[in-house]
């Protein structure tokens, strides 16, 4: 695929949710849908129950909000069976706005656990199972509590009452069926989902509802097996984010990032990319000239089967403005899914632009007007040249000098006091100034060796072609005619030849060596 075609494909491709993905803990859905409210809940990545069993028997399942999802009274409309409710990524809803006292929530009040939808909105069909071995300590009108041997209590709400398979005081094993997911909420109905709580002793707070989200994430990954698309960090040539990485404005540094394929599918060049995150697909201020786009730093260099290490090579370019520029990355299978592992906030390159520094590679002297500059030790060094500068060298007092700083010394510059006059400058026709130092002021019109017609006077004494330039308003140039003495063979008259000869003498004397 050509680079242009690849860029076009990247613009059109939007990563879908074909494999399990989840948003960050603490990022809650907002009324009416739209982007998440970052850090609105409890930002807590701790797995409170390592090794627990996922509470719904079979995948897929979808953790998200009932109230703010489709069919919820704070949602974007539609019904609870809307396909958007049954798609990844998962969304946390612990600490979502509720009236219950919740000491671990930022506001002190909120939702006690996590809502989980089964594979579809089919009622009384999908089994709820015990997350750990323990004893059934309570059965309510729409709830079952199981207390594990370590004192952790697991709450299962909204099952169909007739489907409940256990009784109070009964001993259950990990993964044992408890009942089926439903919309039971006593005298009223809710959406079809399992409300799931975990309650533990939490220091001085005592026995409280703890965050469930990351424990559910890990148990779901165990249930479904390793995702096809996941990776782990191996190495990077760029400095780590905790280390100084100071560059001059516009300075470029090439480097690599190496990741091990811990999923089940081979990464292929042109399919797996290193993309920008935090936010995902955000335009990066560090995008270098070799990036595929300002949202995709690189594709994997070669096909990388499971267990092998893939390499991503790219350049970062320091922004012109001074400041710190942290950039996060993750891998994405274009058009399919972002990698669930590592997280979006794990891979980072942080550049600091120092406006007082100059870029490496500019250590050679160059001219700036009548001075010369270079980069030395990361700082710009400047020297004034009293007699001018040429090719990075200050000119000597006795030799030719470039007094006007136009890059041409007095040995070739026919006017070293005017920077607009030097060899190669544009010579405006008919202004009486030999701007390009070729000894002749350009004559207006077309056809002559110096851009003119060779004559500005017609043989009959009328207006000649030199009086109307070709780009004059009104269209093409108006040319005079050679009249009289014209034979069938096309020979001009002797008088005409004499006029042209005289004009050549006049033009040859118009060379000037300085302003008039």
N, C-alpha and C positions, 0 to 999 in steps of 0.2 A: 504494500500500500504506500502511495506517495505521501510525503509530509503534508501536502495540502489536503489530500483526501482524509488523512488521519485526523487533522485538525477539525475538518468538517464533521467527521463522525463523532468526535468528542463533544462538539457543540450540541449535536442532536441527542446523544446518549444520556439518559438520566438513570442513575443507579436505582434499580428496583429492590424489592425486599424478598428475594427468592430464598434466602437462607436466614437463619436466626440472627437478629441483631437487636440491640437495645440501646436506649438513650441513657444518659448519666443519671445516677441517683440524685434526687432533689430537683430535677427538671420536671415541672408539672404542666399539664395541659391547661389551656386558657379558655374562658367562656367563648363560645362560638367558633372554636377551632383556631387554626393558624399556628404560628410558631410557638414553641414551648416557652414557659416562663422559667428561665435559667435560675437555678439555686433558690427557687421559691419554697421548696420543701426542705427536708433534712439532707444535707450533702454528706453522705456516709457510705463508704464503699466496703465497710466491714461485713464479712460473712458471719452472721451470728450463730448459724447452725451448720458447720462444715459437715459434709457427708449425708445430709438429710435426703429423703426421697421426695421427688416432686409430687405434689398432692393430687394431681390429676393423672389417671392411669396411663394414658397414651398421648403422644404428641400428634398434631400440633396443638398448642394452646397459646393464648394471647393475653398477656398482662397489660392492662390499660385502665382507663377511667370509665365508669359506667355513667356518671353524671355529666362529664364533659365530652363523652363520645356521642356518636350518632344514636338517636333515640333517647338520650339523656336530657333532662330539662334545662341543662346549661350547655348543651351540645350544639353543633352546627345544623341540626335538623335531620330529617330522615328517620329511619327506624333502626331498632337494635340489630337487625340482621344485615345492615349495610356492610358491604365487603371491606370498607375501611376499618371496621372494628375487628376484622379477622385477618390482619396482616401485620408483619413486622415493620418497624421496630417496636419492642416493648416500651411502655412508659410507666414510670414510677407514679404511684398515687398515695403513698404513705404521707401523712401530714396534709393531704388535700383538705380544703376548708370544710370543717364539721364542728359540732358543738361539744364533742367529748374532750375532757381534760387529757392532754398528752404532753407530759413534761419534757420529752425528747424533741418535740417540734419547736421550730423557731418562735411561733406565736403562743405556745403553751396549750394550744387546742388543735384538733385535726382528726383526720381519718386514721383509724387504728392499725390497718394492715394494707393488703393489696387485693384488688379485684382481678380475677382471672377468668377469661372466657374460654370455653372448650373449643374444639375444632370448628364447630358450627353453632348456630343458634337453635339447634334441635333440643327440645326440652326432655328432661328425664331419660337421658340416653348415655351420657358419659360418666364413668365411674370416678369417684373421689376415693383416694387411698390414704392410709396412715403414713405420715412422713417419718415416723420413728416408732419403734416398739414401745408400748406403754399400756396404760390403763384408761378406759373410758371413764372420765370423772363427771361428765354431765351430758344430758341430752335434753334440749329444749324444744320448743315448737318448730324451730327451724335451724338448730345448731347442735353440733356434736363437739365436745372437748375431749382431747386425749392428752394425758400427762405422761411424759417420758420418764424413764428411771432417773435422769439427771435433774428433774424438776421442771424442765421446759414444758410449757403447755402450748398445744397446737389447737387452734379454733377453726372449725369448718362450718360456714354459714350458707344458708339458702338451698340446702339439698331438699329434694322431694321427701316429705315425711314418710310416705309409704315405702320408699326405697331403702331406708336406713336398715343396715344389716347387723348392727351391734346394739348392745344394751349397756346400761350404766353398770360399772364395776367389772366389765368384761376385759380380759387381757387381749391385746391385739399385737400383731407382728408388723414389722416394717413392710409397707406395700400392701397390706390387707385392705380389701374393699370395705368402705364405710357406708356409702350411699351414692345417689346420682345427682348430678348438677341440675338445678332447676331455678325457678324464679320465686320460690317460697319465702315470704317474709311475714308469716303469721296471717293477719287479717287483710293485708294488702300484698300486692305483687311488686317485684322489682324486675330488673332485666335478668336474663338467664346467665348466671355467672356464679363462681365460687368466691366468696369473701374469705380471705385467709389471714389469720393473725398468728403471731408468735409472741409469747409472754415469758419473760425471764427475770431473774434477779439482776438488778443493775445498780450495784454499789449502794450509795446512800439513798437513791430513789426507790429502792425496794423492787417489788414485783411489778414490772411495767411492760407495756407493749413496745417491743423493739422493732427496728426497721427490718422488713422482710425481703426487700427487693433483691439484694445481691445474693442472699441465700437461695432465692428462687431461681435466679440466673444460673448459679453454679449447679443446682440440682437438675435444671432443665438441660444444661449442656451434658451432664452425665446421662440423662435419659435419652437424648437424641444422638449421642456420640460426637466425636470431634467434627466440627464444621468442615465442609470441603475447602473453605477458604479462610485460612488463619496463618499466622506467622509469629515468630519470636525474634527479638533483636539479637544480632550477633556483634556487629562492630560498625563504626563510622570513622571516616578520616577527618571530618569536621570536628572542631572542639565541642565538647559536651556543653549543654546549656549552662551548667554551673561554672564553666571556665570562661575567661576573657576571650572574646573574638572581635577585636577592634579593627575596623577597616576605614580607609579613606573614602570620601564620597566618590561613588562610581567604581570603586575597586572591585574586581572580580576574583573569586577563589573557586577553583574546581575541586570536587571531592566525591566521595562515594558513601553509600549506605548499604550495609549487607544484612539480609534477613533470611532466616531459615524457614523453609516451607514445612509447617506442622499440620497442614490440612491433608485432605485426601485427593486433591486434584493437582495436576501439573500447571505451574504458572507459565504462560506463553507470552513471548514478546508481542507487543501490540494489543495485548488483552489485559494484563495486570500492570497497574501504574502506581506510582507514588503520588498521592494527591494531597491537597491542602485540607487541613481540618481546623476546628476551633475558630471559625465555623467551617463546616465541610464546604468544599468548593469555593472558599473565599479567595479573591484575587490576592496573590502574595506580593508584598513590597520587595521581596528578595529575588524575584524571578530573574534568572540570568538569560543570556542570549541563546542557550541551548535547550531551554525548557520547551516542552511541547505546547504549552499554553501557560498563562499565569496561574492556572489551577492544577496543572499536572507537571511535576518537575521532571519525570523520566518514566520510561517503561523498563521492565526488567531486561537486562542485557542479553540473556539467553534463556531458553526453556529450562525450567527448574522443577524437577519432579519432587514428590514428597520426601522429606528428609534432607534435601540438598539446600545449599545456600544460594540465594539469588542476589545479584548486585545491581544497584541503581546508581548511575553516574550522572552528575549534574553540576552546574555552576550557580553559586549565589552571588548576587551583585548588591553592594551596599547602596542604599538610597542616598540621594543627594543631601537631604536634610539630616542634621545631626540628631541622634537619639538611639534608643534601644528598639530592636525589631525582632521579637520572638515569633517563630513560625513553627506550628505543629504539622505533622504529616501522619498519614496512615495509608495502607494499601487498599486498592479498590479494583475489583474486577469490573471493568467498564461495562455499563449497561445492565449489570446484574446485582452486585451488592458490595458494600464496604466490608472489610474484614472485621469480624467480631473481636478478634484478638490479634494484635494488641489494641488497647483503647485509643480513642482519638487524641488523648492528651499524653501519650507516652513518648512519641518520637518528636524531638524538638531540636531546631537549630536557632541559635540566638545571636544576631549580629548587632554590634554597636557601631554606629557611624560617628567618627571623630572628625569634625570639620577642620581641625588644625592640621590633620595629616594629609600626606599626598600618597598617591597609589604607587606600589612597587612596579618597576618596569619603566619609570620615568626618570631614571638616574642620569640620563644623557642631557647635556646642556642643549637648550633650545632658545631661540630668540623671541622676545616679546617687545616689539618696538626697538628702542635703543638699549634695552637691557637683555640679560640672558638669565634663564631659570633652570633649576633641576630639582629632583627629589633627593634628599640626603638624610638618612636615618629616620625616614618617615615624615620629615618636615620639608617644606619648600624653601630652597635657598635661592636668593636673587642677587645678581650683580649688575650694577650700572656700567654701561660701556660708553665712555666719554666720546669716542670717535665712531660709534655705531657698532652693530652686531650683525654678523653674517654666518649662517650655518652653525650657530651655537658658539661662535668665537668672537671675542671683542677685537675690533680692528685696531691696528697700530696707528699712531698719530701721523707717521710719515707715508703710509701707504694709502691706497684708495679707501675711502670711507663712505659709509651709508648714512649720510647726515639726516635724511628724512625718514629712515627706518622702514623703507618699502621693500627691503630684501635685495636691493641692487645698489652696488657701490658706484662711486663716481667714475670708475673706468668704463662703465657701460650705461650709466644713467645720464641722460642728456640734461636733466634738471634735478639735482640732488637736494633741492630745497622744497620740492613739491612731491608728496608721496603718491599722487595720482598720475605722475609722469615717470615711466620706466619701461624697459623692454617688455613687451607682452601686454601692456595696458590697452584698453579699448580706445581707439583713436576716433573721436567724433568728427564727422566730415564737415568741412567748411568753417571750422571755428578758429582757424589760424594757429592752432596749437598742434605740434607734432608729439602727441601723447605717448606713442609707442616707440619713440626714438629711432624710427627707421629712416629719417632724413626727409620725409615727405608728409605733409598734412593730407589726410585722405580727402579726395574730391567726392562730392555727393553724386549719386546716380549709380549706374552699373555699367560694366563692360570694360573699363580701363584696368591697367595692371594694379592700380592702387584703389580700386573700388569705384573709380569715376568712369566717364565715357571717353576720356581723352580730350574733350573740348567742351567749353561752356559757351561758345559763340558759333552760331550758324553762318554758313558762307554767304548768305544773303543779308547778313547783319541783323537777323531776327534773334529770338530767344533760342538758346541751345539746350541740350539735354541736361547740362549741369545745373539748370535753374529750377528743376522740379524733381525732388527725390522720389524714389519709387514707393516710399511708404507715406507720401503726403495724403492728406484727407481727400477723398474722392476717388481713390482707386490707384491704378498703375501710373507710372511716370509718364509725363508728356514729353516726347522727344522731338527735337527740331529735325528738319530735312536738309540733306545736302542738295542744293539746287544749282542748276546751270552746269554746262560743260560735261554732262553725263553722256558717255558714249554707250553704244550697244554692248560693248565689252565690259562696262561697269567701271572704267578708269575714272578717277577724280581729276579735277582741273588742277593745273600747276599752282593756281592761286590758293586753292584749298591746302595743298601740301605745305606751302609757305606759312600759312596760319598755324598749322599743327606744329611745325618746327619751332616757330617763335614761342608758342605756348609751352613746349617742352623745356625751353631755356628758362622761361619764367618760373615754372614749377621746380626746377632743379635748384633755384636760388632761394626757395622758401624754407629750407632747413633752418631750424632755430636751435640754439644751445641753451636757452633759458627763457624765462617768461618775458614777455614784451609789455 
